[in-house]
Amino acid sequence: MIIAIILVIIGIIVSKFILINVFFKYEINAAMEKDAAAKSRLEIILLYSGLHALIGYRVSHFLSGIKLSLIARLVAQIYRHFTDIEIHPNAIIGKGLFIDHGAGVVIGETSIIGNNVVLYQGVTLGGTGKEKGKRHPTIGDNVVLGTGAKILGNITIGSNSYIGANAVVIKDVPDNSTVVGVPGRITKQDGKKIDVDLDHVHVIDPIIQHIDDLKKRIEDLENKIGKKSS
């Protein structure tokens, strides 16, 4: 009897592993590719709160789709309790989303997220008031949202863009852009896809870059004046 129970439990665990590995293969692949700490698919399935939050979201999104809104919100809140990641059941999320660490991440009701997006801890996709209808952001494909970034309102973040840590974005961002600061300032990089390699350190701040350019011009002028006076 005990052996039979153990075999049943093992069977349930194996079945769960196989199902998650099939239905969330893009998300697991994204974690393996983008997280240097990831050692195996099993580790991701068992221990990654970002993946667990997405599993809860897929269940709640399905329930919401068949008009079981209250149960959908209940499932979402249960997963929020265990993962510290809040995803509204009515949000629309593409394939390959990777939520790294995830603590404090909030994805609002009318948010739309494209494919292969990365969210770091503390990211908020929120609204700006009590307006009805589409009131949360739309995030394009291959976007990276850095730690603590706040994307607010019915705006669009273009594909292949990078939003720096703690940036606050309240206006549309074109494709292939870097955004930093409060409020967010855009750096367009020649219309090319930005290869950020998830590097938060070397993000260009356009204001600081402009100040550096001014300093160099002042130094050049001082040198010219010094030469003339001598």
N, CA, C and O of each residue as an XYZ file, in Angstrom:
920
protein
N       0.827     -1.206      0.000
C       0.000      0.000      0.000
C       0.868      1.265      0.000
O       0.624      2.195     -0.769
N       1.868      1.286      0.861
C       2.753      2.441      0.959
C       3.520      2.634     -0.342
O       3.696      3.753     -0.824
N       3.977      1.502     -0.900
C       4.710      1.572     -2.167
C       3.820      2.133     -3.269
O       4.274      2.918     -4.101
N       2.554      1.728     -3.273
C       1.611      2.210     -4.288
C       1.408      3.718     -4.164
O       1.360      4.430     -5.168
N       1.292      4.194     -2.939
C       1.099      5.631     -2.702
C       2.329      6.401     -3.179
O       2.215      7.446     -3.819
N       3.517      5.858     -2.850
C       4.764      6.519     -3.271
C       4.845      6.588     -4.792
O       5.239      7.609     -5.356
N       4.468      5.491     -5.452
C       4.502      5.459     -6.915
C       3.524      6.469     -7.515
O       3.821      7.117     -8.518
N       2.351      6.592     -6.883
C       1.369      7.572     -7.354
C       1.913      8.991     -7.217
O       1.773      9.811     -8.124
N       2.532      9.269     -6.078
C       3.101     10.600     -5.849
C       4.203     10.891     -6.862
O       4.270     11.983     -7.426
N       5.068      9.901     -7.087
C       6.135     10.073     -8.070
C       5.544     10.304     -9.457
O       6.031     11.142    -10.217
N       4.497      9.561     -9.778
C       3.840      9.723    -11.074
C       3.260     11.117    -11.251
O       3.354     11.699    -12.331
N       2.658     11.656    -10.189
C       2.088     13.006    -10.247
C       3.189     14.040    -10.458
O       3.039     14.965    -11.256
N       4.309     13.872     -9.726
C       5.418     14.821     -9.855
C       6.008     14.783    -11.258
O       6.271     15.827    -11.854
N       6.215     13.582    -11.783
C       6.775     13.442    -13.127
C       5.829     14.027    -14.166
O       6.261     14.719    -15.088
N       4.529     13.747    -14.014
C       3.540     14.276    -14.956
C       3.520     15.799    -14.929
O       3.451     16.452    -15.971
N       3.581     16.353    -13.723
C       3.600     17.806    -13.582
C       4.833     18.397    -14.247
O       4.749     19.412    -14.939
N       5.980     17.755    -14.034
C       7.220     18.222    -14.654
C       7.099     18.217    -16.174
O       7.486     19.180    -16.837
N       6.562     17.131    -16.719
C       6.431     17.012    -18.176
C       5.480     18.061    -18.718
O       5.769     18.692    -19.735
N       4.336     18.260    -18.049
C       3.347     19.238    -18.514
C       3.922     20.658    -18.503
O       3.774     21.404    -19.471
N       4.573     21.019    -17.403
C       5.156     22.360    -17.309
C       6.257     22.528    -18.356
O       6.372     23.582    -18.981
N       7.058     21.492    -18.541
C       8.147     21.543    -19.511
C       7.629     21.719    -20.933
O       8.305     22.311    -21.775
N       6.423     21.204    -21.203
C       5.829     21.317    -22.534
C       5.143     22.667    -22.710
O       5.409     23.382    -23.676
N       4.261     23.014    -21.777
C       3.441     24.215    -21.929
C       4.197     25.516    -21.619
O       3.763     26.595    -22.021
N       5.311     25.415    -20.913
C       6.086     26.619    -20.568
C       7.531     26.513    -21.062
O       8.454     27.042    -20.443
N       7.705     25.819    -22.188
C       9.057     25.604    -22.695
C       9.732     26.915    -23.074
O      10.936     27.068    -22.867
N       8.973     27.871    -23.629
C       9.570     29.144    -24.034
C      10.056     29.928    -22.815
O      11.128     30.532    -22.837
N       9.250     29.908    -21.751
C       9.633     30.624    -20.532
C      10.837     29.957    -19.858
O      11.729     30.637    -19.349
N      10.852     28.617    -19.861
C      11.986     27.897    -19.277
C      13.247     28.140    -20.095
O      14.326     28.345    -19.538
N      13.110     28.116    -21.410
C      14.257     28.402    -22.283
C      14.795     29.809    -22.040
O      16.005     30.033    -22.029
N      13.865     30.760    -21.844
C      14.277     32.145    -21.598
C      15.070     32.245    -20.304
O      16.076     32.951    -20.243
N      14.623     31.544    -19.276
C      15.343     31.561    -18.002
C      16.723     30.931    -18.142
O      17.702     31.452    -17.607
N      16.807     29.823    -18.853
C      18.097     29.159    -19.062
C      19.067     30.062    -19.820
O      20.265     30.078    -19.540
N      18.529     30.816    -20.786
C      19.367     31.667    -21.631
C      19.811     32.942    -20.922
O      20.943     33.391    -21.100
N      18.923     33.524    -20.120
C      19.164     34.867    -19.605
C      19.598     34.932    -18.141
O      19.988     35.993    -17.653
N      19.529     33.811    -17.451
C      19.944     33.812    -16.046
C      21.186     32.951    -15.888
O      21.137     31.731    -16.045
N      22.288     33.594    -15.578
C      23.554     32.863    -15.436
C      23.517     31.887    -14.269
O      24.306     30.944    -14.221
N      22.597     32.110    -13.318
C      22.524     31.243    -12.146
C      21.737     29.961    -12.411
O      21.782     29.031    -11.606
N      21.014     29.906    -13.532
C      20.179     28.738    -13.828
C      21.057     27.554    -14.204
O      21.859     27.636    -15.135
N      20.901     26.455    -13.478
C      21.722     25.272    -13.716
C      20.991     24.182    -14.491
O      21.624     23.402    -15.201
N      19.670     24.118    -14.364
C      18.928     23.058    -15.040
C      17.468     23.460    -15.184
O      16.988     24.367    -14.504
N      16.775     22.775    -16.074
C      15.348     23.018    -16.270
C      14.567     22.605    -15.023
O      13.583     23.250    -14.661
N      15.002     21.543    -14.377
C      14.330     21.086    -13.162
C      14.404     22.153    -12.077
O      13.419     22.414    -11.386
N      15.579     22.769    -11.930
C      15.740     23.840    -10.941
C      14.772     24.988    -11.211
O      14.156     25.518    -10.287
N      14.640     25.368    -12.474
C      13.737     26.468    -12.845
C      12.297     26.103    -12.525
O      11.554     26.915    -11.973
N      11.899     24.882    -12.870
C      10.522     24.455    -12.635
C      10.200     24.409    -11.143
O       9.098     24.773    -10.732
N      11.141     23.971    -10.350
C      10.885     23.806     -8.921
C      11.024     25.097     -8.123
O      10.298     25.305     -7.151
N      11.956     25.971     -8.526
C      12.368     27.038     -7.623
C      12.170     28.465     -8.119
O      12.309     29.400     -7.330
N      11.850     28.670     -9.401
C      11.804     30.033     -9.923
C      10.417     30.652     -9.744
O       9.444     30.221    -10.363
N      10.346     31.662     -8.893
C       9.054     32.291     -8.596
C       8.451     32.951     -9.827
O       7.229     33.004     -9.966
N       9.304     33.460    -10.728
C       8.785     34.067    -11.954
C       8.003     33.080    -12.787
O       6.942     33.413    -13.315
N       8.521     31.853    -12.913
C       7.804     30.811    -13.657
C       6.526     30.419    -12.933
O       5.491     30.229    -13.570
N       6.582     30.296    -11.616
C       5.387     29.950    -10.845
C       4.295     31.004    -11.024
O       3.116     30.677    -11.150
N       4.708     32.280    -11.033
C       3.737     33.358    -11.231
C       3.088     33.263    -12.607
O       1.895     33.531    -12.751
N       3.866     32.882    -13.617
C       3.315     32.740    -14.972
C       2.369     31.551    -15.069
O       1.374     31.601    -15.792
N       2.680     30.483    -14.339
C       1.761     29.342    -14.300
C       0.424     29.784    -13.708
O      -0.636     29.478    -14.254
N       0.485     30.509    -12.583
C      -0.736     31.031    -11.976
C      -1.484     31.963    -12.908
O      -2.713     31.936    -12.978
N      -0.719     32.802    -13.635
C      -1.357     33.715    -14.587
C      -2.083     32.955    -15.685
O      -3.217     33.300    -16.018
N      -1.457     31.922    -16.260
C      -2.099     31.176    -17.341
C      -3.399     30.533    -16.871
O      -4.388     30.509    -17.604
N      -3.392     30.009    -15.638
C      -4.611     29.407    -15.081
C      -5.686     30.476    -14.873
O      -6.837     30.290    -15.269
N      -5.308     31.587    -14.254
C      -6.291     32.641    -13.966
C      -6.791     33.290    -15.254
O      -7.964     33.653    -15.352
N      -5.904     33.436    -16.243
C      -6.303     34.017    -17.534
C      -7.335     33.125    -18.230
O      -8.299     33.617    -18.816
N      -7.122     31.818    -18.159
C      -8.091     30.876    -18.730
C      -9.438     30.988    -18.022
O     -10.484     31.034    -18.669
N      -9.406     31.030    -16.696
C     -10.652     31.132    -15.925
C     -11.381     32.432    -16.234
O     -12.607     32.452    -16.345
N     -10.622     33.519    -16.372
C     -11.239     34.793    -16.726
C     -11.876     34.730    -18.105
O     -12.925     35.327    -18.348
N     -11.226     33.993    -19.010
C     -11.742     33.868    -20.369
C     -13.061     33.119    -20.461
O     -13.818     33.306    -21.414
N     -13.343     32.269    -19.475
C     -14.619     31.547    -19.464
C     -15.590     32.166    -18.439
O     -16.511     31.516    -17.946
N     -15.339     33.442    -18.146
C     -16.241     34.259    -17.330
C     -16.275     33.873    -15.852
O     -17.249     34.170    -15.160
N     -15.240     33.225    -15.370
C     -15.158     32.925    -13.935
C     -14.206     33.935    -13.289
O     -13.159     33.577    -12.750
N     -14.603     35.202    -13.362
C     -13.715     36.305    -12.980
C     -13.309     36.259    -11.510
O     -12.148     36.492    -11.175
N     -14.265     35.958    -10.636
C     -13.967     35.955     -9.203
C     -12.969     34.857     -8.866
O     -12.021     35.084     -8.114
N     -13.180     33.665     -9.423
C     -12.249     32.565     -9.177
C     -10.884     32.896     -9.776
O      -9.845     32.580     -9.196
N     -10.904     33.537    -10.949
C      -9.638     33.930    -11.594
C      -8.850     34.869    -10.692
O      -7.645     34.692    -10.516
N      -9.518     35.866    -10.120
C      -8.831     36.804     -9.224
C      -8.337     36.093     -7.969
O      -7.272     36.423     -7.446
N      -9.104     35.120     -7.486
C      -8.694     34.362     -6.310
C      -7.408     33.589     -6.590
O      -6.480     33.597     -5.782
N      -7.365     32.920     -7.744
C      -6.149     32.186     -8.123
C      -4.967     33.145     -8.234
O      -3.871     32.843     -7.762
N      -5.191     34.305     -8.861
C      -4.123     35.295     -9.028
C      -3.595     35.760     -7.671
O      -2.388     35.920     -7.493
N      -4.494     35.974     -6.726
C      -4.084     36.438     -5.403
C      -3.323     35.359     -4.634
O      -2.396     35.660     -3.882
N      -3.718     34.109     -4.825
C      -2.996     33.008     -4.167
C      -1.559     32.950     -4.672
O      -0.622     32.822     -3.884
N      -1.393     33.045     -5.988
C      -0.046     33.009     -6.552
C       0.739     34.264     -6.177
O       1.956     34.210     -6.000
N       0.043     35.390     -6.058
C       0.725     36.608     -5.600
C       1.280     36.415     -4.194
O       2.389     36.854     -3.888
N       0.501     35.757     -3.343
C       0.924     35.525     -1.966
C       2.210     34.708     -1.912
O       3.094     34.989     -1.103
N       2.314     33.702     -2.766
C       3.462     32.800     -2.723
C       4.661     33.301     -3.525
O       5.788     32.886     -3.256
N       4.448     34.177     -4.496
C       5.543     34.612     -5.366
C       5.922     36.072     -5.214
O       6.999     36.476     -5.655
N       5.057     36.880     -4.595
C       5.255     38.333     -4.491
C       5.259     38.985     -5.869
O       5.875     40.031     -6.070
N       4.569     38.359     -6.813
C       4.419     38.892     -8.169
C       2.934     38.977     -8.479
O       2.222     37.977     -8.384
N       2.459     40.166     -8.851
C       1.029     40.355     -9.103
C       0.777     40.522    -10.602
O       1.229     41.487    -11.217
N       0.053     39.571    -11.172
C      -0.307     39.634    -12.582
C      -1.824     39.541    -12.691
O      -2.417     38.547    -12.274
N      -2.447     40.564    -13.245
C      -3.911     40.537    -13.373
C      -4.307     39.493    -14.410
O      -3.657     39.381    -15.449
N      -5.362     38.729    -14.144
C      -5.790     37.675    -15.076
C      -6.098     38.171    -16.489
O      -5.980     37.412    -17.451
N      -6.492     39.443    -16.619
C      -6.890     39.949    -17.937
C      -5.724     40.509    -18.750
O      -5.903     40.886    -19.909
N      -4.548     40.565    -18.159
C      -3.374     41.002    -18.925
C      -3.115     40.010    -20.062
O      -3.498     38.843    -19.983
N      -2.460     40.495    -21.115
C      -2.131     39.639    -22.262
C      -0.615     39.538    -22.346
O       0.079     40.544    -22.493
N      -0.110     38.310    -22.252
C       1.335     38.077    -22.191
C       1.748     37.090    -23.276
O       1.152     36.022    -23.418
N       2.779     37.459    -24.044
C       3.269     36.595    -25.105
C       4.179     35.489    -24.592
O       4.197     35.189    -23.398
N       4.926     34.891    -25.494
C       5.794     33.766    -25.158
C       7.156     34.251    -24.655
O       7.637     35.326    -25.015
N       7.749     33.420    -23.817
C       9.134     33.648    -23.429
C       9.371     34.758    -22.438
O      10.485     35.278    -22.366
N       8.355     35.149    -21.657
C       8.576     36.175    -20.629
C       9.466     35.604    -19.532
O       9.222     34.504    -19.035
N      10.501     36.357    -19.156
C      11.379     35.969    -18.057
C      11.304     37.025    -16.969
O      11.690     38.174    -17.182
N      10.807     36.636    -15.805
C      10.738     37.525    -14.645
C      11.856     37.116    -13.699
O      11.768     36.081    -13.040
N      12.905     37.926    -13.632
C      14.081     37.595    -12.837
C      13.882     38.060    -11.396
O      13.602     39.236    -11.165
N      14.018     37.183    -10.449
C      13.758     37.418     -9.025
C      12.269     37.716     -8.824
O      11.559     36.926     -8.201
N      11.797     38.842     -9.344
C      10.360     39.059     -9.433
C       9.708     39.788     -8.283
O       8.598     40.292     -8.451
N      10.335     39.873     -7.119
C       9.696     40.497     -5.969
C       9.194     41.900     -6.305
O       9.950     42.741     -6.791
N       7.920     42.139     -6.042
C       7.353     43.463     -6.243
C       6.901     43.767     -7.656
O       6.469     44.889     -7.922
N       6.982     42.821     -8.568
C       6.523     43.057     -9.944
C       5.000     43.144     -9.972
O       4.309     42.325     -9.366
N       4.484     44.156    -10.691
C       3.035     44.334    -10.843
C       2.725     44.519    -12.327
O       3.314     45.371    -12.993
N       1.792     43.710    -12.837
C       1.345     43.803    -14.226
C      -0.156     44.055    -14.224
O      -0.938     43.184    -13.845
N      -0.553     45.251    -14.648
C      -1.940     45.685    -14.550
C      -2.886     45.008    -15.535
O      -2.465     44.289    -16.442
N      -4.168     45.258    -15.331
C      -5.246     44.546    -16.012
C      -5.197     44.626    -17.529
O      -5.405     43.614    -18.197
N      -4.930     45.793    -18.091
C      -4.967     45.947    -19.552
C      -3.571     45.990    -20.167
O      -3.394     46.443    -21.298
N      -2.590     45.515    -19.415
C      -1.226     45.445    -19.948
C      -1.152     44.416    -21.069
O      -1.829     43.389    -21.041
N      -0.315     44.716    -22.054
C      -0.021     43.775    -23.132
C       1.488     43.644    -23.224
O       2.196     44.644    -23.344
N       1.984     42.409    -23.168
C       3.418     42.157    -23.206
C       3.720     41.248    -24.387
O       3.081     40.208    -24.551
N       4.694     41.635    -25.213
C       5.064     40.857    -26.383
C       5.906     39.636    -26.038
O       5.887     39.156    -24.905
N       6.634     39.145    -27.014
C       7.440     37.941    -26.845
C       8.854     38.277    -26.379
O       9.409     39.323    -26.713
N       9.422     37.352    -25.593
C      10.831     37.423    -25.179
C      11.163     38.707    -24.420
O      12.181     39.350    -24.676
N      10.296     39.060    -23.493
C      10.487     40.244    -22.661
C      11.128     39.831    -21.333
O      10.871     38.737    -20.831
N      11.957     40.706    -20.770
C      12.590     40.466    -19.471
C      12.129     41.531    -18.488
O      12.216     42.725    -18.775
N      11.641     41.104    -17.334
C      11.269     42.014    -16.252
C      12.128     41.698    -15.033
O      12.236     40.544    -14.617
N      12.731     42.730    -14.470
C      13.469     42.555    -13.222
C      12.587     42.957    -12.038
O      11.487     43.481    -12.213
N      13.095     42.700    -10.834
C      12.288     42.926     -9.642
C      11.849     44.387     -9.528
O      12.569     45.307     -9.917
N      10.652     44.566     -8.986
C      10.153     45.910     -8.747
C       9.567     46.619     -9.945
O       9.204     47.791     -9.839
N       9.460     45.955    -11.077
C       8.882     46.589    -12.272
C       7.369     46.729    -12.099
O       6.700     45.819    -11.609
N       6.846     47.880    -12.509
C       5.407     48.121    -12.465
C       4.901     48.512    -13.839
O       5.402     49.454    -14.452
N       3.903     47.781    -14.321
C       3.154     48.179    -15.514
C       1.804     48.641    -15.009
O       0.887     47.836    -14.847
N       1.676     49.934    -14.758
C       0.518     50.459    -14.051
C      -0.265     51.494    -14.828
O       0.124     51.909    -15.919
N      -1.382     51.902    -14.237
C      -2.206     52.965    -14.794
C      -1.846     54.302    -14.171
O      -0.989     54.379    -13.291
N      -2.505     55.348    -14.633
C      -2.227     56.692    -14.108
C      -3.445     57.329    -13.458
O      -3.399     58.499    -13.079
N      -4.505     56.597    -13.325
C      -5.716     57.160    -12.727
C      -6.840     56.152    -12.744
O      -6.608     54.943    -12.761
N      -8.074     56.663    -12.738
C      -9.247     55.799    -12.690
C      -9.953     55.696    -14.035
O     -11.127     55.332    -14.103
N      -9.224     56.021    -15.116
C      -9.831     55.960    -16.440
C     -10.210     54.516    -16.777
O      -9.624     53.570    -16.252
N     -11.195     54.364    -17.657
C     -11.662     53.052    -18.065
C     -10.979     52.647    -19.365
O     -10.258     53.437    -19.974
N     -11.213     51.415    -19.780
C     -10.656     50.938    -21.037
C      -9.172     50.662    -20.924
O      -8.676     50.340    -19.844
N      -8.458     50.787    -22.034
C      -7.015     50.512    -22.062
C      -6.282     51.593    -21.278
O      -6.244     52.752    -21.691
N      -5.709     51.214    -20.163
C      -5.079     52.193    -19.278
C      -3.702     51.751    -18.779
O      -3.088     52.419    -17.947
N      -3.231     50.625    -19.296
C      -1.920     50.124    -18.917
C      -1.032     49.999    -20.153
O      -1.530     50.059    -21.277
N       0.267     49.826    -19.962
C       1.200     49.866    -21.098
C       1.105     48.668    -22.038
O       0.600     47.601    -21.688
N       1.608     48.893    -23.239
C       1.836     47.833    -24.217
C       3.351     47.727    -24.421
O       4.007     48.705    -24.777
N       3.888     46.546    -24.196
C       5.335     46.318    -24.286
C       5.615     45.475    -25.525
O       5.029     44.405    -25.692
N       6.505     45.949    -26.392
C       6.833     45.226    -27.614
C       7.682     43.991    -27.363
O       7.899     43.602    -26.216
N       8.159     43.381    -28.432
C       8.992     42.184    -28.334
C      10.429     42.543    -27.939
O      10.924     43.630    -28.237
N      11.076     41.597    -27.262
C      12.509     41.712    -26.945
C      12.849     42.962    -26.140
O      13.895     43.576    -26.350
N      11.972     43.332    -25.229
C      12.189     44.508    -24.381
C      12.746     44.066    -23.029
O      12.351     43.026    -22.501
N      13.664     44.858    -22.471
C      14.194     44.625    -21.129
C      13.769     45.784    -20.236
O      14.029     46.947    -20.547
N      13.113     45.458    -19.122
C      12.694     46.468    -18.151
C      13.528     46.276    -16.892
O      13.388     45.274    -16.191
N      14.398     47.245    -16.611
C      15.337     47.128    -15.506
C      14.686     47.221    -14.141
O      13.514     47.576    -14.014
N      15.461     46.898    -13.132
C      14.982     46.874    -11.745
C      14.290     48.180    -11.354
O      14.850     49.264    -11.515
N      13.072     48.061    -10.842
C      12.354     49.222    -10.336
C      11.752     50.128    -11.387
O      11.222     51.185    -11.045
N      11.813     49.753    -12.656
C      11.249     50.602    -13.713
C       9.738     50.700    -13.565
O       9.071     49.719    -13.239
N       9.201     51.903    -13.808
C       7.768     52.145    -13.722
C       7.275     52.607    -15.092
O       7.668     53.671    -15.571
N       6.428     51.818    -15.709
C       5.851     52.149    -17.008
C       4.366     52.412    -16.764
O       3.624     51.496    -16.409
N       3.934     53.650    -16.950
C       2.610     54.056    -16.470
C       1.736     54.611    -17.591
O       2.169     55.439    -18.393
N       0.503     54.133    -17.623
C      -0.473     54.662    -18.564
C      -0.566     53.853    -19.846
O       0.154     52.874    -20.042
N      -1.473     54.288    -20.714
C      -1.705     53.622    -21.991
C      -0.657     54.092    -22.997
O      -0.949     54.861    -23.913
N       0.564     53.612    -22.801
C       1.663     53.983    -23.691
C       2.270     52.719    -24.290
O       1.984     51.606    -23.846
N       3.102     52.905    -25.296
C       3.729     51.770    -25.973
C       5.249     51.860    -25.850
O       5.851     52.899    -26.125
N       5.848     50.762    -25.436
C       7.305     50.646    -25.415
C       7.697     49.817    -26.637
O       7.356     48.637    -26.725
N       8.405     50.428    -27.572
C       8.745     49.781    -28.823
C       9.635     48.559    -28.652
O      10.340     48.418    -27.653
N       9.590     47.688    -29.637
C      10.374     46.453    -29.600
C      11.874     46.745    -29.535
O      12.346     47.787    -29.990
N      12.603     45.794    -28.956
C      14.063     45.853    -28.858
C      14.560     47.031    -28.028
O      15.676     47.508    -28.234
N      13.747     47.499    -27.102
C      14.138     48.647    -26.276
C      14.586     48.204    -24.889
O      14.296     47.098    -24.434
N      15.308     49.115    -24.238
C      15.826     48.861    -22.896
C      15.402     50.008    -21.991
O      15.705     51.170    -22.261
N      14.694     49.669    -20.909
C      14.286     50.670    -19.924
C      15.180     50.495    -18.701
O      15.171     49.443    -18.061
N      15.952     51.535    -18.380
C      16.936     51.438    -17.315
C      16.319     51.302    -15.932
O      15.132     51.564    -15.737
N      17.139     50.889    -14.982
C      16.698     50.704    -13.602
C      16.115     51.995    -13.035
O      16.699     53.071    -13.168
N      14.946     51.864    -12.398
C      14.255     52.957    -11.704
C      13.766     54.071    -12.631
O      13.363     55.131    -12.151
N      13.792     53.856    -13.934
C      13.239     54.855    -14.849
C      11.720     54.931    -14.674
O      11.069     53.932    -14.364
N      11.172     56.115    -14.875
C       9.722     56.304    -14.853
C       9.302     56.781    -16.238
O       9.664     57.879    -16.661
N       8.537     55.951    -16.938
C       8.189     56.227    -18.329
C       6.691     56.485    -18.435
O       5.876     55.653    -18.036
N       6.334     57.659    -18.983
C       4.918     58.016    -19.121
C       4.576     58.436    -20.553
O       3.470     58.901    -20.827
N       5.545     58.265    -21.463
C       5.311     58.599    -22.868
C       5.771     57.432    -23.743
O       6.582     56.607    -23.321
N       5.238     57.375    -24.969
C       5.619     56.319    -25.900
C       7.126     56.309    -26.129
O       7.786     57.348    -26.120
N       7.644     55.111    -26.334
C       9.064     54.922    -26.627
C       9.175     54.209    -27.977
O       8.565     53.155    -28.159
N       9.939     54.759    -28.928
C      10.080     54.101    -30.230
C      10.899     52.825    -30.140
O      11.556     52.564    -29.132
N      10.852     52.035    -31.202
C      11.662     50.820    -31.257
C      13.141     51.148    -31.100
O      13.584     52.254    -31.411
N      13.900     50.163    -30.609
C      15.365     50.245    -30.570
C      15.879     51.430    -29.755
O      16.812     52.117    -30.172
N      15.269     51.665    -28.596
C      15.651     52.822    -27.781
C      16.102     52.395    -26.399
O      15.747     51.326    -25.901
N      16.899     53.268    -25.794
C      17.236     53.140    -24.379
C      16.580     54.297    -23.640
O      16.613     55.435    -24.110
N      15.987     54.013    -22.489
C      15.345     55.053    -21.681
C      15.921     55.007    -20.275
O      16.010     53.940    -19.667
N      16.314     56.171    -19.758
C      16.837     56.253    -18.400
C      16.257     57.476    -17.710
O      15.795     58.412    -18.364
N      16.286     57.461    -16.380
C      15.972     58.657    -15.606
C      14.522     58.822    -15.217
O      13.654     58.022    -15.566
N      14.290     59.919    -14.462
C      12.956     60.294    -13.983
C      12.735     61.764    -14.304
O      13.422     62.612    -13.734
N      11.798     62.106    -15.200
C      11.065     61.157    -16.050
C      11.984     60.548    -17.095
O      13.079     61.054    -17.339
N      11.540     59.466    -17.709
C      12.370     58.738    -18.649
C      12.812     59.588    -19.831
O      12.004     60.302    -20.426
N      14.098     59.511    -20.171
C      14.655     60.227    -21.317
C      15.126     59.200    -22.336
O      15.718     58.183    -21.973
N      14.867     59.461    -23.590
C      15.105     58.479    -24.647
C      16.441     58.729    -25.331
O      16.776     59.866    -25.665
N      17.197     57.661    -25.536
C      18.377     57.693    -26.378
C      18.122     56.771    -27.559
O      18.001     55.558    -27.385
N      18.039     57.329    -28.746
C      17.858     56.513    -29.951
C      19.221     56.134    -30.499
O      20.061     57.005    -30.728
N      19.449     54.854    -30.711
C      20.770     54.402    -31.132
C      20.766     53.999    -32.604
O      20.827     52.818    -32.947
N      20.692     55.011    -33.456
C      20.857     54.843    -34.905
C      19.861     53.876    -35.532
O      20.139     53.285    -36.575
N      18.700     53.714    -34.898
C      17.687     52.855    -35.486
C      18.049     51.389    -35.503
O      17.422     50.603    -36.214
N      19.076     50.998    -34.711
C      19.498     49.611    -34.691
C      19.052     48.942    -33.401
O      18.849     49.593    -32.375
N      18.907     47.636    -33.480
C      18.566     46.885    -32.280
C      19.675     47.036    -31.256
O      20.856     46.923    -31.586
N      19.296     47.290    -30.023
C      20.266     47.504    -28.961
C      20.680     46.162    -28.365
O      19.838     45.395    -27.897
N      21.962     45.890    -28.384
C      22.476     44.660    -27.800
C      22.943     44.968    -26.388
O      24.131     45.191    -26.153
N      22.003     44.980    -25.447
C      22.338     45.375    -24.077
C      22.971     44.243    -23.290
O      23.652     44.481    -22.292
N      22.751     43.016    -23.732
C      23.332     41.864    -23.053
C      23.007     41.890    -21.559
O      23.790     41.415    -20.737
N      21.835     42.455    -21.215
C      21.370     42.540    -19.837
C      22.373     43.250    -18.927
O      22.459     42.958    -17.735
N      23.121     44.176    -19.501
C      24.144     44.911    -18.757
C      23.553     46.222    -18.275
O      23.327     47.134    -19.071
N      23.296     46.326    -16.955
C      22.671     47.535    -16.406
C      23.690     48.643    -16.144
O      23.307     49.785    -15.889
N      24.967     48.322    -16.203
C      25.991     49.280    -15.790
C      26.306     50.286    -16.883
O      26.524     51.464    -16.603
N      26.331     49.821    -18.140
C      26.817     50.662    -19.227
C      25.695     51.241    -20.070
O      25.834     51.362    -21.288
N      24.580     51.601    -19.436
C      23.485     52.254    -20.134
C      23.782     53.737    -20.247
O      24.130     54.382    -19.257
N      23.647     54.280    -21.447
C      23.990     55.681    -21.700
C      22.890     56.597    -21.162
O      21.715     56.427    -21.486
N      23.287     57.570    -20.336
C      22.367     58.606    -19.884
C      22.591     59.827    -20.773
O      23.675     60.407    -20.722
N      21.614     60.246    -21.591
C      21.829     61.343    -22.540
C      22.134     62.669    -21.870
O      22.864     63.484    -22.434
N      21.595     62.908    -20.680
C      21.859     64.162    -19.982
C      23.318     64.220    -19.526
O      24.001     65.227    -19.716
N      23.779     63.130    -18.924
C      25.172     63.086    -18.482
C      26.114     63.183    -19.672
O      27.152     63.843    -19.607
N      25.742     62.519    -20.758
C      26.568     62.583    -21.962
C      26.653     64.007    -22.494
O      27.714     64.450    -22.933
N      25.523     64.727    -22.455
C      25.498     66.117    -22.914
C      26.361     67.006    -22.008
O      27.071     67.884    -22.497
N      26.299     66.780    -20.699
C      27.120     67.546    -19.755
C      28.601     67.295    -20.017
O      29.413     68.220    -19.992
N      28.944     66.020    -20.271
C      30.341     65.694    -20.574
C      30.813     66.411    -21.838
O      31.943     66.896    -21.903
N      29.926     66.474    -22.851
C      30.275     67.179    -24.092
C      30.507     68.662    -23.825
O      31.435     69.260    -24.368
N      29.652     69.255    -22.978
C      29.816     70.670    -22.635
C      31.131     70.911    -21.889
O      31.814     71.905    -22.136
N      31.483     70.004    -20.980
C      32.744     70.127    -20.246
C      33.933     70.125    -21.200
O      34.868     70.910    -21.047
N      33.882     69.225    -22.192
C      34.981     69.150    -23.156
C      35.086     70.439    -23.975
O      36.185     70.925    -24.243
N      33.929     70.988    -24.370
C      33.932     72.242    -25.136
C      34.512     73.388    -24.306
O      35.273     74.210    -24.816
N      34.142     73.433    -23.015
C      34.660     74.481    -22.125
C      36.173     74.343    -21.980
O      36.904     75.332    -22.024
N      36.631     73.108    -21.807
C      38.068     72.884    -21.678
C      38.807     73.309    -22.948
O      39.878     73.911    -22.874
N      38.232     72.992    -24.116
C      38.854     73.401    -25.384
C      38.926     74.919    -25.499
O      39.940     75.466    -25.933
N      37.831     75.610    -25.103
C      37.816     77.073    -25.160
C      38.838     77.675    -24.199
O      39.524     78.637    -24.544
N      38.942     77.109    -22.991
C      39.916     77.607    -22.014
C      41.338     77.430    -22.538
O      42.184     78.306    -22.355
N      41.600     76.307    -23.186
C      42.935     76.069    -23.747
C      43.255     77.077    -24.852
O      44.369     77.596    -24.928
N      42.251     77.350    -25.719
C      42.462     78.323    -26.802
C      42.710     79.721    -26.250
O      43.592     80.439    -26.721
N      41.907     80.106    -25.227
C      42.077     81.431    -24.615
C      43.450     81.536    -23.948
O      44.117     82.568    -24.019
N      43.858     80.425    -23.289
C      45.171     80.411    -22.622
C      46.302     80.574    -23.623
O      47.278     81.269    -23.341
N      46.189     79.951    -24.775
C      47.230     80.057    -25.788
C      47.307     81.474    -26.357
O      48.395     81.993    -26.607
N      46.139     82.096    -26.559
C      46.106     83.464    -27.114
C      46.687     84.469    -26.124
O      47.421     85.382    -26.503
N      46.343     84.282    -24.837
C      46.819     85.243    -23.831
C      48.318     85.128    -23.606
O      48.970     86.095    -23.211
N      48.865     83.935    -23.859
C      50.290     83.749    -23.682
C      51.052     84.227    -24.943
O      52.280     84.151    -24.988
